[in-house]
Amino acid sequence: MKILFISHTYPPIVGGIEAQNFELAKWLSKIAQVKVIANTKGRWFLPFFAPLALLKALWLLPKYDVVIFGSGILAIDGWIIKLFSKKPVISVIHGLDINYGSASLGVRGEKILVTIYQKLWVGIFLKSADKLIAVGNETIKVAIERGIPKEKIVFIPNGVDTEKNLVEKTKTDLEKILGISIADKKILLTSGRLAKRKGVAWFIRNVFPKLPTEYLYVIAGDGKDKESVLQAITEKKLEQRILVLGYVTDEVRNTLWATCDLFVQPNIKIAGDMEGFGISVIEAGACRLPVLASDLEGLKDAIKDGKNGFLVESENSQAFAEKITQLFANGSPREIFGQAVRDYVVENYQWKKIAEQYMQEIIKVTSNQ
């Protein structure tokens, strides 16, 4: 099978879609011939990349069996390819590429942009693809609400390289990163891009004050909601119990995954935004770090309650606090659940197996042409 893979955003750009596209292309290349056309310069380059990628794709098209887009953002390229060719087009959809602007944003210019996107990108361009592969079932639900036929969409979860981030580290290594003594501390961790939907500021205001003083909360990552996070810490006078590390290197992040006691992903519902899957929660699980997450959107696909983590009703502060206390009742959740969590992730989310699921769908689509 010869696959032309086109990504609108790709490493070294940092982010969940970037990581997913990179790993998907990498693992597909182990079982097929894959040519990658990718934007590696930054999101600012997208208006230039889209037409360049289209021209290159049209030129290369005769040599390939199928075109796969790493997200729905370049759906217009897929639509144009379908005008000039009978080659099958498949697009991965992550959530926001379907759900963008589902709420009234209150600004006329933004409302117009949302209307154009929903009517053209979702209503025409994405709908023209032969198959849409959704990384979460919530994404499928929204896509159907937007008028995309159910039979055109299939769910395949995101995967994880279960060995890539696995390191052997100790609490001493963690202390070097944090710069403080953590003796007798119970360490909660959130890592990844700080967006409002991640619920970190909400967690600080509503859950963390309910926990005893031996709990320490480490936040690794940067993003648009960082100021809100810092403001919440100041409001609740939690400067001594919450550490905001900002952007960290992969080495530091892997050490955090290898040494903290519990990963928390307290997502909240934000109109016009959604969590398509949540790659970081399965990456953490692969490193024997159990996850406590909101029972919301794509997190319900990533976390299977009692298997590789635990789910709690979103924005239920009492339920979050009680579950955290329960998980620490007999010691560190890492020590109690960590190996079982990793085993489940290895069994269900290894990229090798996920790539094989993609290949099955690719074969179905190409055989129907």
C-alpha positions in Angstrom: 0.0 0.0 0.0 1.3 3.4 -1.0 0.1 6.2 1.3 0.4 10.0 0.8 0.1 11.4 4.3 -0.5 15.2 4.7 -0.3 17.0 8.0 -1.1 20.6 8.7 1.0 20.7 11.8 3.9 18.4 12.6 7.0 18.2 14.9 9.1 20.1 15.8 5.8 22.0 16.5 4.6 20.8 19.9 1.1 19.6 20.6 -1.2 16.6 20.8 -2.2 16.5 17.1 1.4 17.0 16.1 2.5 14.1 18.2 -0.4 11.9 16.9 0.3 12.7 13.3 4.0 12.0 13.7 3.5 8.6 15.4 0.7 7.6 13.0 2.9 8.3 10.0 5.9 6.6 11.7 4.0 3.4 12.5 2.1 3.2 9.2 5.5 3.4 7.5 6.4 0.1 9.1 3.6 -1.7 7.3 3.2 0.4 4.1 5.1 2.9 1.9 4.4 6.4 3.3 5.2 9.8 1.9 4.7 12.7 4.4 3.9 16.2 3.3 3.9 18.3 6.5 3.9 21.8 7.9 6.8 22.0 10.3 7.2 25.7 10.5 4.3 26.7 12.7 0.6 27.4 12.6 1.3 30.8 11.1 2.5 29.1 8.0 -0.8 27.2 7.4 -2.3 29.7 4.8 0.8 29.2 2.7 1.2 25.4 3.4 -2.4 24.5 2.3 -2.0 25.5 -1.4 1.6 24.2 -1.5 0.6 20.9 -0.1 -2.3 20.6 -2.6 0.0 21.2 -5.6 2.5 18.7 -4.4 -0.2 16.2 -3.6 -1.7 16.5 -7.1 1.7 16.1 -8.7 2.5 12.9 -6.6 -1.0 11.5 -6.7 -0.5 9.0 -9.6 2.2 7.2 -7.5 0.0 6.6 -4.5 -3.1 4.5 -3.6 -4.7 6.7 -1.0 -4.4 10.2 0.6 -4.6 10.6 4.4 -5.0 14.0 6.1 -3.8 14.2 9.7 -6.8 16.4 10.6 -9.8 18.1 9.1 -8.2 21.5 8.9 -7.0 20.7 5.3 -10.4 19.3 4.2 -10.5 21.8 1.3 -7.4 20.1 -0.1 -9.1 16.8 0.1 -12.2 18.2 -1.6 -10.1 19.6 -4.5 -8.3 16.3 -4.9 -11.6 14.5 -5.2 -12.5 16.9 -8.0 -9.5 15.9 -10.1 -9.0 12.3 -9.1 -10.8 9.1 -8.0 -8.1 8.3 -5.5 -9.6 7.7 -2.1 -9.3 10.4 0.6 -9.3 9.7 4.3 -9.1 12.3 7.1 -8.4 11.9 10.8 -10.7 14.1 12.9 -9.8 15.1 16.4 -12.7 17.1 17.8 -12.1 20.8 17.4 -11.8 20.4 13.6 -15.5 19.4 13.7 -16.7 21.3 16.7 -15.0 24.6 16.1 -17.2 27.6 17.1 -20.2 25.6 18.0 -21.2 28.3 20.5 -21.9 31.9 19.7 -18.6 33.7 20.4 -20.1 37.1 20.8 -17.9 38.9 18.2 -19.4 39.5 14.8 -16.1 38.7 12.9 -15.7 35.5 14.8 -19.3 34.5 14.2 -18.8 35.0 10.4 -15.7 32.9 10.5 -17.4 30.1 12.4 -20.4 30.2 10.0 -18.0 29.9 7.0 -16.1 27.1 8.6 -19.1 25.0 9.6 -20.9 25.4 6.2 -17.8 24.9 4.0 -15.2 22.8 5.9 -17.6 20.6 7.8 -20.7 20.8 5.5 -19.0 20.3 2.2 -15.2 19.7 2.3 -15.0 17.1 5.1 -18.2 15.4 3.9 -16.5 14.8 0.6 -13.9 12.5 2.1 -14.4 8.7 1.6 -13.7 8.0 5.3 -13.3 10.0 8.5 -11.4 8.4 11.3 -12.4 9.9 14.6 -10.1 9.7 17.6 -13.0 9.8 20.0 -16.7 8.8 20.1 -17.7 12.3 21.2 -16.2 13.5 17.9 -18.4 11.1 16.0 -21.5 12.3 17.9 -20.7 15.9 17.0 -19.9 15.0 13.3 -23.3 13.3 12.9 -25.0 16.4 14.4 -23.2 18.4 11.8 -24.8 16.3 9.0 -21.9 13.9 8.2 -23.3 10.4 7.5 -22.7 7.9 10.4 -21.5 5.2 8.0 -18.7 7.4 6.8 -17.1 7.7 10.3 -15.2 5.1 12.3 -13.6 5.3 15.7 -9.9 4.5 16.2 -8.3 5.7 19.4 -5.0 7.4 19.6 -2.0 5.3 20.4 1.2 5.5 22.4 4.7 4.3 22.0 4.8 2.4 25.2 8.6 2.3 25.5 9.5 5.8 24.3 8.9 7.7 27.6 9.5 4.9 30.1 12.4 5.8 32.4 13.7 4.6 35.8 13.8 7.6 38.2 13.5 8.2 41.9 11.9 10.7 44.3 15.4 12.2 44.6 15.3 13.0 40.9 11.9 14.6 41.3 13.2 16.7 44.2 16.0 18.0 41.9 13.4 19.2 39.4 11.1 20.7 42.0 13.8 22.2 44.1 12.1 21.3 47.4 11.9 18.4 49.8 8.9 16.1 49.1 9.2 13.9 52.1 5.8 12.6 53.1 4.2 14.5 50.3 1.5 13.1 48.0 2.2 14.4 44.5 -0.5 15.2 42.0 0.6 16.0 38.4 -1.0 17.7 35.4 1.1 18.0 32.2 0.4 19.3 28.8 -0.9 22.4 27.1 -2.8 24.7 29.4 -6.2 25.4 27.8 -9.3 26.4 29.7 -11.1 23.1 28.9 -8.3 21.2 30.8 -9.9 22.5 34.0 -6.7 23.2 35.9 -7.7 26.6 37.2 -11.1 25.1 38.2 -9.3 22.3 40.0 -7.2 24.7 41.9 -10.1 26.8 43.0 -12.6 24.0 43.8 -10.8 20.8 44.5 -7.3 21.3 45.8 -8.3 23.4 48.9 -10.4 20.4 50.0 -7.3 18.3 50.2 -5.0 18.1 53.3 -1.7 20.0 53.4 0.4 16.9 52.5 -0.8 17.1 49.0 1.4 18.9 46.4 0.2 19.7 42.9 2.7 20.0 40.1 1.7 21.6 36.8 4.0 21.2 33.8 3.1 23.0 30.6 2.3 26.3 29.1 -0.6 27.8 27.2 -3.4 30.4 26.9 -4.9 29.6 30.3 -1.6 29.9 32.3 -2.6 33.4 33.7 -5.9 32.0 34.9 -4.0 29.2 36.6 -1.6 31.5 38.3 -4.5 33.8 39.4 -6.3 30.9 41.0 -3.2 29.9 43.0 -2.9 33.5 44.3 -6.6 33.8 45.1 -6.5 30.6 47.2 -3.1 31.4 48.7 -1.7 28.0 47.5 1.7 29.2 46.4 3.5 26.8 48.9 1.5 23.8 47.7 1.3 24.2 43.9 4.3 24.4 41.6 3.9 25.7 38.1 6.9 24.6 36.1 5.9 26.0 32.7 7.2 24.4 29.6 9.5 21.4 30.4 11.8 19.3 28.3 10.8 15.7 27.4 13.4 14.5 29.9 11.9 16.4 32.7 8.3 15.4 31.7 9.4 11.7 31.6 10.8 12.0 35.1 7.6 13.5 36.3 5.6 10.7 34.8 8.0 8.2 36.4 7.9 9.6 39.9 4.6 11.4 40.7 1.8 9.6 42.4 -1.3 10.5 40.4 -2.0 12.3 37.2 -5.1 14.5 37.2 -7.0 15.6 34.1 -10.0 17.6 35.5 -11.5 18.8 32.2 -14.5 21.0 32.2 -17.1 21.7 29.5 -16.3 24.7 27.3 -18.7 25.7 24.5 -17.0 25.6 21.1 -14.1 23.5 22.4 -13.7 19.8 23.3 -11.2 17.1 24.2 -11.0 14.8 21.2 -9.1 12.1 23.1 -6.3 13.1 25.5 -3.0 11.6 24.5 -1.2 12.7 27.6 -3.3 10.5 29.8 -2.4 7.3 28.0 1.3 8.4 27.8 1.2 8.8 31.6 -0.4 5.4 31.9 2.3 3.8 29.9 4.8 5.1 32.5 2.8 3.4 35.3 1.2 6.6 36.4 -2.6 6.2 37.1 -4.9 8.9 35.9 -7.9 10.5 37.5 -9.9 12.3 34.8 -13.3 13.9 34.1 -15.9 11.6 32.7 -16.1 13.9 29.6 -15.7 13.9 25.8 -12.7 12.0 24.5 -11.3 11.2 27.9 -14.1 8.6 28.2 -12.4 6.8 25.3 -8.9 7.2 26.6 -9.6 6.2 30.2 -11.4 3.0 31.1 -12.5 3.3 34.7 -10.7 0.9 36.9 -8.4 -0.2 34.1 -5.9 2.5 33.2 -7.3 5.2 35.5 -10.5 6.5 37.1 -13.3 8.7 35.9 -15.2 11.3 37.9 -18.1 13.5 37.0 -16.8 16.7 35.4 -17.0 19.8 37.7 -18.0 17.8 40.7 -15.4 19.1 43.2 -16.6 16.9 46.1 -16.4 13.7 44.0 -12.8 14.6 42.8 -11.6 15.3 46.4 -13.2 12.1 47.7 -11.8 10.0 44.9 -8.3 11.4 45.4 -8.5 10.7 49.1 -9.7 7.1 48.4 -6.9 6.4 45.9 -4.3 7.5 48.5 -5.9 5.6 51.4 -3.5 2.7 51.2 -0.4 4.4 49.8 0.7 5.9 46.5 -1.7 5.1 43.6 1.4 4.5 41.5 2.6 1.7 43.7 -0.9 0.1 44.0 -2.2 0.5 40.4 0.8 1.4 38.3 1.8 -1.9 36.7 -1.8 -2.9 36.0 -2.3 0.5 34.3 0.7 0.1 32.1 -0.3 -3.4 31.2 -3.7 -2.2 30.0 -2.2 0.6 28.0 0.3 -1.8 26.3 -2.5 -4.2 25.5 -5.0 -1.6 24.1 -3.1 1.5 22.9 0.2 0.4 21.5 0.8 2.3 18.2 1.6 -1.0 16.4 -1.9 -2.2 17.0 -3.5 1.2 16.3 -1.6 1.4 13.0 -3.0 -2.0 12.0 -6.5 -0.8 12.7 -5.9 2.2 10.4 -4.6 -0.2 7.7 -7.7 -2.2 7.9 -9.8 0.9 7.2 -7.5 2.0 4.4 -7.8 -1.4 2.7 -11.6 -1.3 3.0 -11.7 2.2 1.4 -9.3 1.4 -1.4 -11.0 -1.9 -2.2 -14.3 0.0 -2.8 -12.8 2.2 -5.4 
